[in-house]
């Protein structure tokens, strides 16, 4: 049974439709849908006593064994509702956590979801079940007040949370090392963000030629993937696919996935993918922006990519300037419409970060010449008149700045004083 609480006069069918899709994506068979008028939450049951009695009768008549409430319930409210209705009660947070647990594929993702679930579960142990105040122990050397079952469960959960956090910290270090390795390549980084099921993975595959799993279902992607976009006029770019967001995303889940979401937080540009065919797109955009602000990515330049234009009559692929200095792009990732315009806009945006110049190196600059070759920055080379070399260079300005700071990188300083060329 799905229960949709709503304030008087504020019926929102879109919220109920999304909650229904969340339930079905988690594997629930929806037998009953009940809308509950609610002026203010009841402290003990969240819902009013009359509505609780109505739900109890419906649960018995339809043989319901699970009630999903589209609200954030307190532990007491969830437990009291379960006792009154005679079946399991799960709130919106618990449902999203369960859905994430099903979708997590990598060991890293599973650890992050388990951590969020345990933190959620830890608040729901109070008085849960029967016999929680029974004492364990009694063997020789262990007599005394002992430890209740509830205290034991709390201790075990705390120990597991600490172990998970320690393992995730080690994984954070590994991720940071991988990001530093990518930074040494100095390639511009782009992250796809957006509401769940907006088509991010389909767009990712279309731009990179990858085969990342993409499906028409909520939270199809939980683990970030990074690939290169080749064939760009301004050189290759790095594109990352990230987890989709949803309204009222649990804070514990955002915290657990903070390292995963670092791909968005540390990007040079965010492509905010919007399902242009969804009537709730503006509310979804606001939900995504709220999560981006929560993880510290709110100030990163963002382009709006309106996807699925093939589902809206009269919409054509186009790329137009936005009021904030970025671009608004209309595409269909599935049909390949508008992708060339998006690629051209990305190439033009990052072209000014690419340094193209000719430089003369003296014989003593052999180490710098070798480093430039290792970076793949040398587009042409000819012997110099003094026994040195004349190199044609093409490399990101960030790479040039890093090499200029290394020992022997002084010849690059004069090039860095030249302002970047305008994008073509």
Helices and strands as residue ranges (DSSP letters): E 2-6, H 13-25, E 33-37, H 49-62, E 66-69, H 75-85, E 88-91, H 92-103, H 107-122, E 135-136, E 147-148, H 149-185, E 189-194, H 200-208, E 225-229, E 237-241, H 251-256, H 262-265, E 269-275, H 281-294, E 302-307, G 309-311, E 318-321, E 327-330, H 339-351, E 354-361, G 363-365, H 366-374, E 378-383, E 389-396, H 397-405, G 410-412, H 413-416
